[in-house]
Amino acid sequence: MLNAVTVIFIAATMFAAGPGATVSALRGVFTDVPLLLLALIANLVIVPLLGWGIGALFSLSSASFIALVLVASSPGGPFGAKLAMVQSGEVVGGAATQVLLASVGSITFAPTAGGLLNAADVGTDVSLDAGALIRTVALLQLVPFAIGLLIRRYATPTAMSWHRPAAAVSNVTFLIVLAGMLLGN
């Protein structure tokens, strides 16, 4: 049940971010090379190394260490776009950066997590299906965002009329996912 709600949350959040974006705004985000490099370095290098370091510092059990490294090595979660929406922040920048991180992260996740787990000498039996990860990111994040963006570009009134219901679904499912995560732990 929680998995289904999580899928709906991710797709609805990314679709809702699409109508809020324009091609020119996205171009502005993607041409800010220093910001993109900082985001990529922080999410693809620094955070995974911090996950590894924290796991080693606190001498976590193998299962906890593996979980921490997997989470730290997985950039581009849809929570970034959602948090930008909740805080009335730069949704276009947050969504665009999240889409970039998810795209790059779906490719770098397996080698990063695998390398850190091997270097820490834990998780040699961990198997990561990179193909499934790439398909999941594409279907749940990239496609809904692109559809929302295209509808905004070619049918603005329709995009604006769909934006509010998509945002409402995103909000409700976000709360359910948060509650499920808290109650599940």
C-alpha positions in Angstrom: 0.0 0.0 0.0 2.7 2.5 1.0 4.7 1.6 -2.2 1.7 2.5 -4.3 1.1 5.8 -2.5 4.9 6.5 -2.9 4.6 5.9 -6.7 1.6 8.3 -6.9 3.4 10.9 -4.8 6.5 10.9 -7.0 4.6 11.0 -10.3 2.1 13.6 -9.0 4.9 15.8 -7.6 6.9 15.7 -10.8 3.8 16.3 -13.0 2.8 19.3 -10.8 6.3 20.7 -11.1 6.1 20.6 -15.0 3.3 23.2 -15.5 5.2 25.5 -13.1 8.2 25.5 -15.4 8.9 27.0 -18.8 11.6 26.0 -21.3 13.3 29.4 -20.9 13.3 29.0 -17.1 14.8 25.6 -17.4 17.4 26.9 -19.8 18.3 29.5 -17.2 18.8 26.8 -14.5 20.8 24.5 -16.8 23.1 27.3 -18.0 24.1 28.2 -14.4 27.1 25.9 -14.6 28.7 26.8 -11.2 25.4 25.9 -9.4 25.0 22.7 -11.4 28.6 21.6 -10.6 28.1 22.3 -6.9 24.9 20.3 -6.9 26.5 17.4 -8.7 29.6 17.4 -6.6 27.7 17.7 -3.3 25.2 15.0 -4.2 27.4 12.5 -6.1 30.6 12.8 -4.1 30.3 14.6 -0.8 27.0 13.1 0.5 28.0 9.5 -0.4 31.4 9.9 1.3 29.6 11.5 4.4 27.3 8.4 4.5 30.3 6.1 4.5 32.2 8.2 7.1 29.2 8.4 9.4 28.6 4.7 9.1 32.3 4.0 10.0 32.4 6.7 12.7 29.5 5.1 14.6 30.5 1.5 13.8 27.1 0.7 12.4 26.1 -2.9 11.9 26.4 -4.2 8.3 22.7 -3.8 7.6 22.6 -0.2 8.9 25.8 0.7 7.2 24.6 -0.7 3.9 21.3 1.2 4.2 23.1 4.5 5.0 25.4 4.1 2.0 22.5 3.3 -0.3 20.5 6.3 0.8 23.6 8.6 0.7 24.5 7.4 -2.8 21.0 8.0 -4.2 20.6 11.7 -5.3 17.6 13.3 -6.9 14.8 12.0 -4.8 11.5 13.8 -5.5 11.5 15.3 -2.0 13.7 18.2 -3.3 11.0 19.3 -5.7 8.3 18.8 -3.1 10.2 20.8 -0.4 10.6 23.6 -2.9 6.9 23.6 -3.5 6.0 23.5 0.2 8.3 26.4 1.1 7.1 28.5 -1.9 10.7 28.4 -3.1 12.3 28.2 -6.5 10.2 25.3 -7.8 11.6 25.4 -11.3 15.2 25.4 -10.1 14.5 22.7 -7.5 12.6 20.5 -10.0 15.2 21.0 -12.8 18.1 20.2 -10.4 16.2 17.2 -9.0 15.6 15.9 -12.6 19.2 16.3 -13.4 20.3 14.6 -10.2 17.9 11.8 -10.7 19.0 11.3 -14.3 22.7 11.3 -13.4 22.2 9.5 -10.2 20.4 6.6 -11.8 23.6 5.9 -13.7 26.1 6.6 -10.9 24.1 5.0 -8.1 25.2 1.4 -8.6 28.9 2.1 -9.1 29.1 4.6 -6.2 27.2 2.5 -3.7 29.0 -0.7 -4.8 32.4 1.0 -4.6 31.8 2.4 -1.2 30.4 -0.9 0.1 33.4 -2.8 -1.3 35.9 -0.3 0.1 34.2 -0.7 3.5 34.3 -4.4 3.1 30.6 -4.9 3.7 27.8 -5.7 1.4 29.6 -8.0 -1.0 26.3 -9.9 -1.4 24.4 -6.6 -2.3 23.0 -6.7 -5.8 22.0 -3.5 -7.5 19.9 -3.5 -10.7 20.9 -0.3 -12.5 18.6 -0.9 -15.4 15.6 -1.1 -13.2 16.7 2.0 -11.4 17.1 3.9 -14.7 13.6 2.8 -15.8 12.0 3.7 -12.5 13.5 7.2 -12.6 12.5 7.8 -16.2 8.9 6.6 -15.6 8.2 8.2 -12.3 10.2 11.4 -12.5 11.3 12.4 -16.0 8.2 11.4 -17.9 5.6 13.1 -15.6 7.8 16.3 -15.5 8.2 16.3 -19.3 4.5 15.8 -19.8 3.6 18.7 -17.5 6.2 20.9 -19.2 4.9 20.0 -22.7 1.3 20.6 -21.7 2.3 24.0 -20.2 4.1 24.9 -23.5 1.4 23.8 -25.9 -1.8 24.0 -23.8 -1.2 26.5 -21.0 -4.9 26.8 -19.9 -5.1 23.0 -19.6 -1.8 22.8 -17.7 -2.9 25.5 -15.3 -6.3 23.7 -14.7 -4.5 20.4 -14.0 -1.8 22.0 -11.8 -4.0 22.5 -8.7 -5.4 18.9 -8.6 -2.0 17.4 -9.2 -0.5 19.5 -6.4 -3.3 18.5 -4.1 -2.6 14.8 -4.9 1.1 15.4 -4.3 0.4 17.1 -0.9 -1.9 14.4 0.4 0.3 11.5 -0.7 3.4 13.3 0.7 1.7 13.3 4.1 0.8 9.7 3.8 4.4 8.7 2.8 5.9 10.7 5.7 3.4 9.2 8.1 4.1 5.7 6.7 7.9 6.2 7.0 7.6 7.4 10.6 5.2 4.7 11.7 7.1 2.0 9.8 10.3 2.9 11.7 
